[in-house]
Amino acid sequence: MVETVHVTDRLSGLPELTEVRKVWFSGWSDGPVTGVAVHDEREFWFVMVTNDDPGGTWDFEPRVYVVHRLSSEQLAQAWSMHRGFASAGLPGCLHSPPCEVAGATAEELDTLRDRWPPEVEDDFTDAPAVGWFRDT
């Protein structure tokens, strides 16, 4: 999970964005770590920034996130991944109406995890960063 976050150096040169709304999350550790957010009517991939100050806590309060511009293909892939996991009954929907939940067997969950391993999100995290925001 630690590989899915950014360190504070990642904020260098990026503008702070306001009015960003998280739509759904993929990673979770006492709060959303990765997922899709909307800013200025466009969807972006968000990634939590960790506090790497000596003696600091692991995450900021409020949390800080970098947003990455995804291609239309990457965004479609991210939404497909989200809908699959949400349909299986895993949490993640922050949007309304939420995704329909059908439930899944352990075998079906394994199939989903094989189709969407965590490494898929590496390409999203490597997409161009356009700014950062503080959680609300």
Secondary structure, DSSP 4 states (H G I P E B T S, - for coil): -GGGSEEGGGGTTPPBP-S-EEEEES-BSSSB-EEEEEETTEEEEEEEEE--STT--SEEEEEEEEEEPPPHHHHHHHHHHHHHHHHTT-S-B-SSSPPP-----HHHHHHHHHHS-TTHHHHHHHSPEEEEEE--
